[in-house]
Amino acid sequence: MSCIALVGLPGSGKSTVGRQLARRFNLLFVDSDARIEQRLGCSIREFFEREGEGRFREVEADEIDQLTQRTDCVLSTGGGSVLRAENRQRLHERCQVVYLRSSPEEVFRRLRHDRNRPLLQVADPLTKLRDLYAERDPLYRETAHFVIETGRPSVAMLVNMIAMQLELSGHVVGRSAP
């Protein structure tokens, strides 16, 4: 069995759905952004401002390389992790990748009051999300084995949809409870 990785726009539900999916299959949940912040000893936002995006993407690529070698986890990736070809390749080859596809409008509706997202601290966050979607949607699709439309389903329904896709494709998921 390989790890299950979730890709998608920031705010598409990767961490929320990932935690529930990990619980469902008795797997470890890992958030790559949280791991990177732990490693750096500061927020991604601070590191980005101090060292620049290029240096951040190097650290992220190293973390993705390490995490995709695991076989016992559900991995929530950063929204921009697919920008590097090496990340897309490692994710696709080593994991079962699920693209949680959310429209920019859905993400904006969910996150418009969230002050902790540097991405949305711009004059026109909806336009920013539309630009990100236009750039990244083809990359998410290239990386993914499955595309799940997030739309309006509950987290539990999304977890069920992902579980069904994995099972239908013949992937044995999870560990027996100890």
ROKOLVO-100625 format. One record per atom (N, C-alpha, C): residue number from 0; residue in one letter; atom name; x, y, z. Coordinates in steps of 0.1 Angstrom, whole numbers, plus 5000, padded with zeros to 4 digits. Example, Ala and Ser with C-alpha at 12.3 -4.5 7.8 and 13.67 -1.06 7.14 Angstrom:
<sites>
<site 0 'a' 'N' <5132 4943 5078>>;
<site 0 'a' 'CA' <5123 4955 5078>>;
<site 0 'a' 'C' <5132 4967 5078>>;
<site 1 's' 'N' <5128 4978 5071>>;
<site 1 's' 'CA' <5137 4989 5071>>;
<site 1 's' 'C' <5129 5000 5079>>;
</sites>
This chain:
<sites>
<site 0 'm' 'N' <5008 4988 5000>>;
<site 0 'm' 'CA' <5000 5000 5000>>;
<site 0 'm' 'C' <5009 5012 5000>>;
<site 1 's' 'N' <5004 5023 4993>>;
<site 1 's' 'CA' <5012 5035 4993>>;
<site 1 's' 'C' <5004 5046 5001>>;
<site 2 'c' 'N' <5011 5057 5004>>;
<site 2 'c' 'CA' <5004 5067 5011>>;
<site 2 'c' 'C' <4993 5073 5002>>;
<site 3 'i' 'N' <4984 5080 5009>>;
<site 3 'i' 'CA' <4973 5087 5002>>;
<site 3 'i' 'C' <4976 5102 5004>>;
<site 4 'a' 'N' <4978 5109 4992>>;
<site 4 'a' 'CA' <4981 5123 4993>>;
<site 4 'a' 'C' <4969 5131 4987>>;
<site 5 'l' 'N' <4967 5143 4994>>;
<site 5 'l' 'CA' <4956 5152 4990>>;
<site 5 'l' 'C' <4963 5164 4984>>;
<site 6 'v' 'N' <4958 5168 4972>>;
<site 6 'v' 'CA' <4963 5181 4966>>;
<site 6 'v' 'C' <4951 5189 4963>>;
<site 7 'g' 'N' <4953 5202 4962>>;
<site 7 'g' 'CA' <4942 5212 4959>>;
<site 7 'g' 'C' <4946 5226 4963>>;
<site 8 'l' 'N' <4937 5235 4959>>;
<site 8 'l' 'CA' <4939 5249 4963>>;
<site 8 'l' 'C' <4940 5251 4978>>;
<site 9 'p' 'N' <4947 5261 4983>>;
<site 9 'p' 'CA' <4946 5264 4998>>;
<site 9 'p' 'C' <4931 5266 5001>>;
<site 10 'g' 'N' <4927 5259 5012>>;
<site 10 'g' 'CA' <4913 5261 5016>>;
<site 10 'g' 'C' <4903 5251 5010>>;
<site 11 's' 'N' <4909 5241 5002>>;
<site 11 's' 'CA' <4900 5232 4995>>;
<site 11 's' 'C' <4895 5220 5005>>;
<site 12 'g' 'N' <4901 5220 5017>>;
<site 12 'g' 'CA' <4897 5210 5027>>;
<site 12 'g' 'C' <4907 5199 5029>>;
<site 13 'k' 'N' <4919 5200 5024>>;
<site 13 'k' 'CA' <4929 5189 5024>>;
<site 13 'k' 'C' <4932 5185 5039>>;
<site 14 's' 'N' <4934 5194 5048>>;
<site 14 's' 'CA' <4937 5191 5062>>;
<site 14 's' 'C' <4925 5185 5069>>;
<site 15 't' 'N' <4913 5191 5067>>;
<site 15 't' 'CA' <4901 5187 5073>>;
<site 15 't' 'C' <4897 5173 5069>>;
<site 16 'v' 'N' <4897 5171 5055>>;
<site 16 'v' 'CA' <4893 5158 5050>>;
<site 16 'v' 'C' <4904 5148 5053>>;
<site 17 'g' 'N' <4917 5152 5052>>;
<site 17 'g' 'CA' <4928 5143 5055>>;
<site 17 'g' 'C' <4927 5137 5069>>;
<site 18 'r' 'N' <4924 5145 5079>>;
<site 18 'r' 'CA' <4924 5140 5092>>;
<site 18 'r' 'C' <4913 5129 5094>>;
<site 19 'q' 'N' <4901 5132 5088>>;
<site 19 'q' 'CA' <4890 5122 5088>>;
<site 19 'q' 'C' <4893 5109 5080>>;
<site 20 'l' 'N' <4900 5111 5069>>;
<site 20 'l' 'CA' <4904 5099 5061>>;
<site 20 'l' 'C' <4914 5091 5068>>;
<site 21 'a' 'N' <4923 5097 5075>>;
<site 21 'a' 'CA' <4933 5090 5082>>;
<site 21 'a' 'C' <4927 5082 5094>>;
<site 22 'r' 'N' <4917 5089 5100>>;
<site 22 'r' 'CA' <4910 5082 5111>>;
<site 22 'r' 'C' <4902 5070 5106>>;
<site 23 'r' 'N' <4896 5072 5095>>;
<site 23 'r' 'CA' <4888 5061 5089>>;
<site 23 'r' 'C' <4896 5049 5086>>;
<site 24 'f' 'N' <4908 5051 5080>>;
<site 24 'f' 'CA' <4917 5040 5076>>;
<site 24 'f' 'C' <4928 5036 5087>>;
<site 25 'n' 'N' <4927 5042 5098>>;
<site 25 'n' 'CA' <4937 5040 5109>>;
<site 25 'n' 'C' <4951 5042 5104>>;
<site 26 'l' 'N' <4953 5054 5098>>;
<site 26 'l' 'CA' <4966 5058 5093>>;
<site 26 'l' 'C' <4970 5071 5100>>;
<site 27 'l' 'N' <4983 5074 5099>>;
<site 27 'l' 'CA' <4988 5086 5104>>;
<site 27 'l' 'C' <4984 5097 5095>>;
<site 28 'f' 'N' <4981 5109 5101>>;
<site 28 'f' 'CA' <4978 5121 5093>>;
<site 28 'f' 'C' <4990 5130 5094>>;
<site 29 'v' 'N' <4995 5135 5082>>;
<site 29 'v' 'CA' <5006 5143 5081>>;
<site 29 'v' 'C' <5003 5155 5073>>;
<site 30 'd' 'N' <5005 5167 5078>>;
<site 30 'd' 'CA' <5003 5180 5070>>;
<site 30 'd' 'C' <5017 5185 5067>>;
<site 31 's' 'N' <5020 5185 5054>>;
<site 31 's' 'CA' <5034 5189 5049>>;
<site 31 's' 'C' <5037 5203 5054>>;
<site 32 'd' 'N' <5027 5212 5053>>;
<site 32 'd' 'CA' <5030 5226 5058>>;
<site 32 'd' 'C' <5034 5227 5072>>;
<site 33 'a' 'N' <5027 5219 5081>>;
<site 33 'a' 'CA' <5030 5219 5095>>;
<site 33 'a' 'C' <5043 5213 5097>>;
<site 34 'r' 'N' <5047 5202 5090>>;
<site 34 'r' 'CA' <5060 5196 5091>>;
<site 34 'r' 'C' <5071 5206 5087>>;
<site 35 'i' 'N' <5069 5213 5077>>;
<site 35 'i' 'CA' <5079 5223 5072>>;
<site 35 'i' 'C' <5080 5234 5083>>;
<site 36 'e' 'N' <5069 5239 5088>>;
<site 36 'e' 'CA' <5070 5249 5099>>;
<site 36 'e' 'C' <5078 5244 5111>>;
<site 37 'q' 'N' <5076 5232 5115>>;
<site 37 'q' 'CA' <5083 5225 5126>>;
<site 37 'q' 'C' <5098 5225 5123>>;
<site 38 'r' 'N' <5101 5221 5111>>;
<site 38 'r' 'CA' <5115 5220 5106>>;
<site 38 'r' 'C' <5122 5234 5106>>;
<site 39 'l' 'N' <5115 5244 5101>>;
<site 39 'l' 'CA' <5120 5257 5100>>;
<site 39 'l' 'C' <5121 5265 5113>>;
<site 40 'g' 'N' <5112 5261 5122>>;
<site 40 'g' 'CA' <5111 5269 5135>>;
<site 40 'g' 'C' <5104 5282 5133>>;
<site 41 'c' 'N' <5097 5284 5123>>;
<site 41 'c' 'CA' <5090 5297 5121>>;
<site 41 'c' 'C' <5078 5294 5111>>;
<site 42 's' 'N' <5069 5303 5109>>;
<site 42 's' 'CA' <5058 5301 5100>>;
<site 42 's' 'C' <5063 5302 5086>>;
<site 43 'i' 'N' <5056 5295 5077>>;
<site 43 'i' 'CA' <5059 5296 5063>>;
<site 43 'i' 'C' <5059 5310 5058>>;
<site 44 'r' 'N' <5050 5318 5063>>;
<site 44 'r' 'CA' <5049 5332 5058>>;
<site 44 'r' 'C' <5062 5339 5062>>;
<site 45 'e' 'N' <5067 5338 5074>>;
<site 45 'e' 'CA' <5079 5344 5078>>;
<site 45 'e' 'C' <5091 5340 5070>>;
<site 46 'f' 'N' <5092 5327 5067>>;
<site 46 'f' 'CA' <5103 5321 5059>>;
<site 46 'f' 'C' <5102 5326 5045>>;
<site 47 'f' 'N' <5090 5327 5040>>;
<site 47 'f' 'CA' <5088 5332 5026>>;
<site 47 'f' 'C' <5093 5346 5025>>;
<site 48 'e' 'N' <5089 5354 5035>>;
<site 48 'e' 'CA' <5093 5368 5035>>;
<site 48 'e' 'C' <5109 5370 5036>>;
<site 49 'r' 'N' <5115 5362 5045>>;
<site 49 'r' 'CA' <5129 5363 5048>>;
<site 49 'r' 'C' <5138 5357 5037>>;
<site 50 'e' 'N' <5134 5345 5032>>;
<site 50 'e' 'CA' <5143 5337 5023>>;
<site 50 'e' 'C' <5138 5337 5008>>;
<site 51 'g' 'N' <5125 5340 5006>>;
<site 51 'g' 'CA' <5119 5340 4993>>;
<site 51 'g' 'C' <5113 5327 4989>>;
<site 52 'e' 'N' <5104 5327 4979>>;
<site 52 'e' 'CA' <5097 5315 4975>>;
<site 52 'e' 'C' <5106 5304 4970>>;
<site 53 'g' 'N' <5116 5308 4962>>;
<site 53 'g' 'CA' <5125 5297 4957>>;
<site 53 'g' 'C' <5131 5288 4968>>;
<site 54 'r' 'N' <5136 5295 4978>>;
<site 54 'r' 'CA' <5142 5287 4989>>;
<site 54 'r' 'C' <5131 5279 4996>>;
<site 55 'f' 'N' <5119 5284 4998>>;
<site 55 'f' 'CA' <5108 5277 5004>>;
<site 55 'f' 'C' <5105 5264 4996>>;
<site 56 'r' 'N' <5104 5266 4983>>;
<site 56 'r' 'CA' <5101 5255 4974>>;
<site 56 'r' 'C' <5111 5244 4975>>;
<site 57 'e' 'N' <5124 5247 4977>>;
<site 57 'e' 'CA' <5135 5237 4979>>;
<site 57 'e' 'C' <5132 5229 4992>>;
<site 58 'v' 'N' <5129 5236 5003>>;
<site 58 'v' 'CA' <5126 5229 5015>>;
<site 58 'v' 'C' <5114 5220 5014>>;
<site 59 'e' 'N' <5103 5226 5007>>;
<site 59 'e' 'CA' <5091 5218 5005>>;
<site 59 'e' 'C' <5094 5206 4997>>;
<site 60 'a' 'N' <5102 5207 4986>>;
<site 60 'a' 'CA' <5105 5195 4978>>;
<site 60 'a' 'C' <5112 5184 4986>>;
<site 61 'd' 'N' <5121 5188 4995>>;
<site 61 'd' 'CA' <5128 5178 5003>>;
<site 61 'd' 'C' <5118 5171 5012>>;
<site 62 'e' 'N' <5109 5179 5018>>;
<site 62 'e' 'CA' <5099 5173 5027>>;
<site 62 'e' 'C' <5089 5164 5020>>;
<site 63 'i' 'N' <5085 5168 5008>>;
<site 63 'i' 'CA' <5076 5159 4999>>;
<site 63 'i' 'C' <5084 5146 4996>>;
<site 64 'd' 'N' <5096 5147 4993>>;
<site 64 'd' 'CA' <5104 5135 4990>>;
<site 64 'd' 'C' <5104 5126 5001>>;
<site 65 'q' 'N' <5106 5131 5013>>;
<site 65 'q' 'CA' <5107 5122 5025>>;
<site 65 'q' 'C' <5093 5117 5028>>;
<site 66 'l' 'N' <5083 5125 5028>>;
<site 66 'l' 'CA' <5069 5121 5032>>;
<site 66 'l' 'C' <5063 5111 5022>>;
<site 67 't' 'N' <5066 5112 5009>>;
<site 67 't' 'CA' <5060 5103 4999>>;
<site 67 't' 'C' <5066 5089 5000>>;
<site 68 'q' 'N' <5077 5087 5008>>;
<site 68 'q' 'CA' <5083 5074 5009>>;
<site 68 'q' 'C' <5076 5066 5020>>;
<site 69 'r' 'N' <5067 5072 5027>>;
<site 69 'r' 'CA' <5059 5065 5038>>;
<site 69 'r' 'C' <5048 5057 5031>>;
<site 70 't' 'N' <5044 5047 5038>>;
<site 70 't' 'CA' <5033 5039 5033>>;
<site 70 't' 'C' <5021 5038 5043>>;
<site 71 'd' 'N' <5023 5046 5054>>;
<site 71 'd' 'CA' <5013 5045 5065>>;
<site 71 'd' 'C' <5006 5058 5068>>;
<site 72 'c' 'N' <5004 5067 5058>>;
<site 72 'c' 'CA' <4999 5080 5061>>;
<site 72 'c' 'C' <4989 5085 5051>>;
<site 73 'v' 'N' <4982 5095 5055>>;
<site 73 'v' 'CA' <4974 5104 5047>>;
<site 73 'v' 'C' <4981 5117 5047>>;
<site 74 'l' 'N' <4986 5122 5036>>;
<site 74 'l' 'CA' <4994 5134 5035>>;
<site 74 'l' 'C' <4986 5146 5029>>;
<site 75 's' 'N' <4985 5156 5036>>;
<site 75 's' 'CA' <4979 5169 5031>>;
<site 75 's' 'C' <4991 5178 5027>>;
<site 76 't' 'N' <4991 5181 5014>>;
<site 76 't' 'CA' <5002 5189 5008>>;
<site 76 't' 'C' <4998 5204 5008>>;
<site 77 'g' 'N' <5008 5212 5007>>;
<site 77 'g' 'CA' <5006 5226 5005>>;
<site 77 'g' 'C' <5000 5229 4992>>;
<site 78 'g' 'N' <4992 5239 4990>>;
<site 78 'g' 'CA' <4986 5242 4978>>;
<site 78 'g' 'C' <4995 5244 4966>>;
<site 79 'g' 'N' <5007 5249 4969>>;
<site 79 'g' 'CA' <5017 5251 4958>>;
<site 79 'g' 'C' <5027 5240 4956>>;
<site 80 's' 'N' <5025 5229 4963>>;
<site 80 's' 'CA' <5035 5218 4962>>;
<site 80 's' 'C' <5036 5212 4948>>;
<site 81 'v' 'N' <5025 5214 4940>>;
<site 81 'v' 'CA' <5025 5208 4926>>;
<site 81 'v' 'C' <5033 5217 4916>>;
<site 82 'l' 'N' <5038 5229 4920>>;
<site 82 'l' 'CA' <5045 5238 4911>>;
<site 82 'l' 'C' <5058 5232 4906>>;
<site 83 'r' 'N' <5064 5223 4914>>;
<site 83 'r' 'CA' <5077 5217 4910>>;
<site 83 'r' 'C' <5074 5203 4903>>;
<site 84 'a' 'N' <5079 5201 4892>>;
<site 84 'a' 'CA' <5077 5188 4885>>;
<site 84 'a' 'C' <5082 5176 4893>>;
<site 85 'e' 'N' <5093 5178 4901>>;
<site 85 'e' 'CA' <5098 5167 4909>>;
<site 85 'e' 'C' <5087 5163 4920>>;
<site 86 'n' 'N' <5080 5173 4925>>;
<site 86 'n' 'CA' <5070 5170 4935>>;
<site 86 'n' 'C' <5058 5162 4928>>;
<site 87 'r' 'N' <5054 5167 4917>>;
<site 87 'r' 'CA' <5043 5161 4910>>;
<site 87 'r' 'C' <5046 5146 4907>>;
<site 88 'q' 'N' <5058 5144 4902>>;
<site 88 'q' 'CA' <5063 5130 4899>>;
<site 88 'q' 'C' <5063 5121 4911>>;
<site 89 'r' 'N' <5069 5126 4922>>;
<site 89 'r' 'CA' <5070 5118 4934>>;
<site 89 'r' 'C' <5057 5115 4940>>;
<site 90 'l' 'N' <5048 5125 4940>>;
<site 90 'l' 'CA' <5035 5122 4945>>;
<site 90 'l' 'C' <5027 5112 4937>>;
<site 91 'h' 'N' <5028 5114 4924>>;
<site 91 'h' 'CA' <5020 5105 4915>>;
<site 91 'h' 'C' <5025 5091 4915>>;
<site 92 'e' 'N' <5039 5089 4916>>;
<site 92 'e' 'CA' <5045 5076 4915>>;
<site 92 'e' 'C' <5044 5069 4929>>;
<site 93 'r' 'N' <5045 5076 4940>>;
<site 93 'r' 'CA' <5046 5070 4953>>;
<site 93 'r' 'C' <5033 5069 4961>>;
<site 94 'c' 'N' <5023 5077 4957>>;
<site 94 'c' 'CA' <5011 5078 4965>>;
<site 94 'c' 'C' <4998 5076 4956>>;
<site 95 'q' 'N' <4987 5074 4963>>;
<site 95 'q' 'CA' <4974 5075 4956>>;
<site 95 'q' 'C' <4970 5089 4958>>;
<site 96 'v' 'N' <4970 5097 4948>>;
<site 96 'v' 'CA' <4968 5112 4949>>;
<site 96 'v' 'C' <4953 5115 4946>>;
<site 97 'v' 'N' <4947 5123 4955>>;
<site 97 'v' 'CA' <4933 5127 4954>>;
<site 97 'v' 'C' <4934 5142 4953>>;
<site 98 'y' 'N' <4928 5148 4942>>;
<site 98 'y' 'CA' <4927 5162 4940>>;
<site 98 'y' 'C' <4913 5166 4945>>;
<site 99 'l' 'N' <4913 5174 4956>>;
<site 99 'l' 'CA' <4901 5180 4961>>;
<site 99 'l' 'C' <4898 5192 4953>>;
<site 100 'r' 'N' <4890 5191 4943>>;
<site 100 'r' 'CA' <4888 5202 4934>>;
<site 100 'r' 'C' <4877 5212 4939>>;
<site 101 's' 'N' <4881 5224 4942>>;
<site 101 's' 'CA' <4872 5234 4946>>;
<site 101 's' 'C' <4873 5246 4937>>;
<site 102 's' 'N' <4862 5252 4934>>;
<site 102 's' 'CA' <4862 5264 4925>>;
<site 102 's' 'C' <4868 5276 4934>>;
<site 103 'p' 'N' <4874 5286 4927>>;
<site 103 'p' 'CA' <4879 5297 4934>>;
<site 103 'p' 'C' <4868 5304 4943>>;
<site 104 'e' 'N' <4856 5304 4937>>;
<site 104 'e' 'CA' <4844 5310 4944>>;
<site 104 'e' 'C' <4841 5302 4957>>;
<site 105 'e' 'N' <4841 5289 4957>>;
<site 105 'e' 'CA' <4839 5281 4969>>;
<site 105 'e' 'C' <4850 5283 4979>>;
<site 106 'v' 'N' <4862 5284 4975>>;
<site 106 'v' 'CA' <4873 5286 4985>>;
<site 106 'v' 'C' <4872 5300 4991>>;
<site 107 'f' 'N' <4868 5310 4983>>;
<site 107 'f' 'CA' <4867 5323 4988>>;
<site 107 'f' 'C' <4855 5324 4998>>;
<site 108 'r' 'N' <4844 5317 4995>>;
<site 108 'r' 'CA' <4833 5317 5004>>;
<site 108 'r' 'C' <4837 5311 5018>>;
<site 109 'r' 'N' <4845 5300 5017>>;
<site 109 'r' 'CA' <4850 5293 5029>>;
<site 109 'r' 'C' <4860 5302 5037>>;
<site 110 'l' 'N' <4868 5309 5030>>;
<site 110 'l' 'CA' <4880 5315 5037>>;
<site 110 'l' 'C' <4879 5330 5038>>;
<site 111 'r' 'N' <4869 5337 5033>>;
<site 111 'r' 'CA' <4869 5351 5032>>;
<site 111 'r' 'C' <4871 5358 5046>>;
<site 112 'h' 'N' <4868 5352 5057>>;
<site 112 'h' 'CA' <4870 5358 5070>>;
<site 112 'h' 'C' <4883 5353 5077>>;
<site 113 'd' 'N' <4891 5344 5070>>;
<site 113 'd' 'CA' <4903 5338 5076>>;
<site 113 'd' 'C' <4914 5348 5075>>;
<site 114 'r' 'N' <4919 5353 5086>>;
<site 114 'r' 'CA' <4930 5362 5086>>;
<site 114 'r' 'C' <4944 5356 5087>>;
<site 115 'n' 'N' <4944 5342 5088>>;
<site 115 'n' 'CA' <4957 5335 5089>>;
<site 115 'n' 'C' <4962 5330 5076>>;
<site 116 'r' 'N' <4956 5334 5065>>;
<site 116 'r' 'CA' <4960 5329 5052>>;
<site 116 'r' 'C' <4967 5341 5045>>;
<site 117 'p' 'N' <4980 5340 5044>>;
<site 117 'p' 'CA' <4987 5351 5037>>;
<site 117 'p' 'C' <4982 5354 5023>>;
<site 118 'l' 'N' <4978 5343 5016>>;
<site 118 'l' 'CA' <4973 5343 5003>>;
<site 118 'l' 'C' <4962 5353 5001>>;
<site 119 'l' 'N' <4953 5354 5011>>;
<site 119 'l' 'CA' <4941 5362 5010>>;
<site 119 'l' 'C' <4943 5376 5015>>;
<site 120 'q' 'N' <4955 5379 5020>>;
<site 120 'q' 'CA' <4957 5393 5025>>;
<site 120 'q' 'C' <4961 5402 5014>>;
<site 121 'v' 'N' <4953 5402 5003>>;
<site 121 'v' 'CA' <4956 5410 4991>>;
<site 121 'v' 'C' <4943 5419 4988>>;
<site 122 'a' 'N' <4945 5429 4980>>;
<site 122 'a' 'CA' <4934 5438 4977>>;
<site 122 'a' 'C' <4921 5430 4971>>;
<site 123 'd' 'N' <4924 5420 4963>>;
<site 123 'd' 'CA' <4913 5413 4956>>;
<site 123 'd' 'C' <4915 5398 4957>>;
<site 124 'p' 'N' <4912 5392 4969>>;
<site 124 'p' 'CA' <4915 5378 4971>>;
<site 124 'p' 'C' <4908 5368 4961>>;
<site 125 'l' 'N' <4896 5372 4957>>;
<site 125 'l' 'CA' <4889 5363 4947>>;
<site 125 'l' 'C' <4897 5362 4934>>;
<site 126 't' 'N' <4901 5373 4929>>;
<site 126 't' 'CA' <4909 5373 4917>>;
<site 126 't' 'C' <4922 5365 4919>>;
<site 127 'k' 'N' <4928 5367 4930>>;
<site 127 'k' 'CA' <4940 5359 4934>>;
<site 127 'k' 'C' <4938 5344 4933>>;
<site 128 'l' 'N' <4926 5340 4939>>;
<site 128 'l' 'CA' <4922 5326 4939>>;
<site 128 'l' 'C' <4920 5321 4924>>;
<site 129 'r' 'N' <4913 5329 4916>>;
<site 129 'r' 'CA' <4911 5326 4902>>;
<site 129 'r' 'C' <4924 5324 4895>>;
<site 130 'd' 'N' <4933 5333 4897>>;
<site 130 'd' 'CA' <4946 5332 4891>>;
<site 130 'd' 'C' <4953 5319 4895>>;
<site 131 'l' 'N' <4953 5316 4908>>;
<site 131 'l' 'CA' <4959 5304 4913>>;
<site 131 'l' 'C' <4953 5291 4906>>;
<site 132 'y' 'N' <4940 5291 4906>>;
<site 132 'y' 'CA' <4932 5280 4900>>;
<site 132 'y' 'C' <4936 5278 4885>>;
<site 133 'a' 'N' <4937 5289 4878>>;
<site 133 'a' 'CA' <4940 5288 4864>>;
<site 133 'a' 'C' <4954 5282 4862>>;
<site 134 'e' 'N' <4964 5286 4870>>;
<site 134 'e' 'CA' <4977 5281 4870>>;
<site 134 'e' 'C' <4978 5267 4875>>;
<site 135 'r' 'N' <4972 5263 4886>>;
<site 135 'r' 'CA' <4974 5251 4892>>;
<site 135 'r' 'C' <4965 5239 4889>>;
<site 136 'd' 'N' <4953 5242 4884>>;
<site 136 'd' 'CA' <4943 5231 4881>>;
<site 136 'd' 'C' <4949 5221 4872>>;
<site 137 'p' 'N' <4956 5225 4861>>;
<site 137 'p' 'CA' <4962 5215 4852>>;
<site 137 'p' 'C' <4973 5206 4859>>;
<site 138 'l' 'N' <4980 5213 4869>>;
<site 138 'l' 'CA' <4990 5206 4876>>;
<site 138 'l' 'C' <4985 5196 4886>>;
<site 139 'y' 'N' <4974 5200 4893>>;
<site 139 'y' 'CA' <4967 5191 4902>>;
<site 139 'y' 'C' <4962 5179 4894>>;
<site 140 'r' 'N' <4956 5181 4883>>;
<site 140 'r' 'CA' <4950 5170 4875>>;
<site 140 'r' 'C' <4961 5161 4870>>;
<site 141 'e' 'N' <4972 5166 4866>>;
<site 141 'e' 'CA' <4984 5158 4861>>;
<site 141 'e' 'C' <4989 5149 4873>>;
<site 142 't' 'N' <4989 5154 4885>>;
<site 142 't' 'CA' <4994 5147 4896>>;
<site 142 't' 'C' <4984 5136 4902>>;
<site 143 'a' 'N' <4972 5139 4901>>;
<site 143 'a' 'CA' <4961 5131 4907>>;
<site 143 'a' 'C' <4958 5118 4900>>;
<site 144 'h' 'N' <4954 5108 4908>>;
<site 144 'h' 'CA' <4948 5096 4903>>;
<site 144 'h' 'C' <4933 5097 4903>>;
<site 145 'f' 'N' <4928 5105 4912>>;
<site 145 'f' 'CA' <4913 5107 4914>>;
<site 145 'f' 'C' <4911 5122 4916>>;
<site 146 'v' 'N' <4900 5127 4910>>;
<site 146 'v' 'CA' <4895 5141 4912>>;
<site 146 'v' 'C' <4882 5140 4919>>;
<site 147 'i' 'N' <4881 5146 4931>>;
<site 147 'i' 'CA' <4868 5147 4938>>;
<site 147 'i' 'C' <4864 5161 4939>>;
<site 148 'e' 'N' <4852 5164 4934>>;
<site 148 'e' 'CA' <4846 5177 4934>>;
<site 148 'e' 'C' <4841 5180 4948>>;
<site 149 't' 'N' <4846 5190 4955>>;
<site 149 't' 'CA' <4842 5193 4968>>;
<site 149 't' 'C' <4828 5199 4970>>;
<site 150 'g' 'N' <4825 5208 4961>>;
<site 150 'g' 'CA' <4812 5214 4961>>;
<site 150 'g' 'C' <4806 5216 4974>>;
<site 151 'r' 'N' <4794 5210 4977>>;
<site 151 'r' 'CA' <4787 5211 4989>>;
<site 151 'r' 'C' <4787 5199 4998>>;
<site 152 'p' 'N' <4793 5188 4994>>;
<site 152 'p' 'CA' <4792 5176 5003>>;
<site 152 'p' 'C' <4799 5179 5017>>;
<site 153 's' 'N' <4794 5172 5027>>;
<site 153 's' 'CA' <4800 5173 5040>>;
<site 153 's' 'C' <4813 5166 5040>>;
<site 154 'v' 'N' <4821 5168 5050>>;
<site 154 'v' 'CA' <4834 5162 5051>>;
<site 154 'v' 'C' <4832 5146 5051>>;
<site 155 'a' 'N' <4823 5142 5059>>;
<site 155 'a' 'CA' <4820 5127 5060>>;
<site 155 'a' 'C' <4817 5122 5046>>;
<site 156 'm' 'N' <4809 5129 5038>>;
<site 156 'm' 'CA' <4806 5124 5024>>;
<site 156 'm' 'C' <4818 5124 5015>>;
<site 157 'l' 'N' <4827 5134 5017>>;
<site 157 'l' 'CA' <4839 5135 5009>>;
<site 157 'l' 'C' <4848 5123 5012>>;
<site 158 'v' 'N' <4849 5120 5025>>;
<site 158 'v' 'CA' <4857 5109 5030>>;
<site 158 'v' 'C' <4852 5096 5024>>;
<site 159 'n' 'N' <4838 5094 5024>>;
<site 159 'n' 'CA' <4832 5082 5018>>;
<site 159 'n' 'C' <4835 5081 5003>>;
<site 160 'm' 'N' <4834 5093 4996>>;
<site 160 'm' 'CA' <4837 5093 4982>>;
<site 160 'm' 'C' <4851 5089 4979>>;
<site 161 'i' 'N' <4860 5094 4986>>;
<site 161 'i' 'CA' <4875 5090 4984>>;
<site 161 'i' 'C' <4877 5075 4987>>;
<site 162 'a' 'N' <4871 5071 4998>>;
<site 162 'a' 'CA' <4873 5057 5002>>;
<site 162 'a' 'C' <4867 5047 4991>>;
<site 163 'm' 'N' <4855 5051 4986>>;
<site 163 'm' 'CA' <4849 5043 4975>>;
<site 163 'm' 'C' <4858 5043 4963>>;
<site 164 'q' 'N' <4864 5055 4959>>;
<site 164 'q' 'CA' <4873 5055 4947>>;
<site 164 'q' 'C' <4885 5046 4949>>;
<site 165 'l' 'N' <4891 5047 4961>>;
<site 165 'l' 'CA' <4903 5039 4964>>;
<site 165 'l' 'C' <4899 5024 4964>>;
<site 166 'e' 'N' <4888 5020 4970>>;
<site 166 'e' 'CA' <4884 5006 4970>>;
<site 166 'e' 'C' <4880 5001 4956>>;
<site 167 'l' 'N' <4873 5009 4948>>;
<site 167 'l' 'CA' <4870 5005 4934>>;
<site 167 'l' 'C' <4882 5003 4925>>;
<site 168 's' 'N' <4892 5011 4928>>;
<site 168 's' 'CA' <4904 5010 4920>>;
<site 168 's' 'C' <4913 4998 4925>>;
<site 169 'g' 'N' <4909 4991 4935>>;
<site 169 'g' 'CA' <4916 4980 4940>>;
<site 169 'g' 'C' <4927 4983 4950>>;
<site 170 'h' 'N' <4928 4995 4956>>;
<site 170 'h' 'CA' <4938 4998 4966>>;
<site 170 'h' 'C' <4933 4994 4979>>;
<site 171 'v' 'N' <4941 4986 4986>>;
<site 171 'v' 'CA' <4939 4982 5000>>;
<site 171 'v' 'C' <4944 4993 5008>>;
<site 172 'v' 'N' <4935 4998 5017>>;
<site 172 'v' 'CA' <4939 5010 5025>>;
<site 172 'v' 'C' <4938 5007 5039>>;
<site 173 'g' 'N' <4947 5012 5047>>;
<site 173 'g' 'CA' <4946 5012 5061>>;
<site 173 'g' 'C' <4953 5000 5068>>;
<site 174 'r' 'N' <4953 5001 5081>>;
<site 174 'r' 'CA' <4959 4990 5089>>;
<site 174 'r' 'C' <4949 4985 5098>>;
<site 175 's' 'N' <4951 4973 5103>>;
<site 175 's' 'CA' <4942 4968 5113>>;
<site 175 's' 'C' <4944 4975 5126>>;
<site 176 'a' 'N' <4934 4977 5133>>;
<site 176 'a' 'CA' <4935 4984 5146>>;
<site 176 'a' 'C' <4944 4975 5155>>;
<site 177 'p' 'N' <4953 4980 5163>>;
<site 177 'p' 'CA' <4961 4972 5172>>;
<site 177 'p' 'C' <4954 4965 5182>>;
</sites>
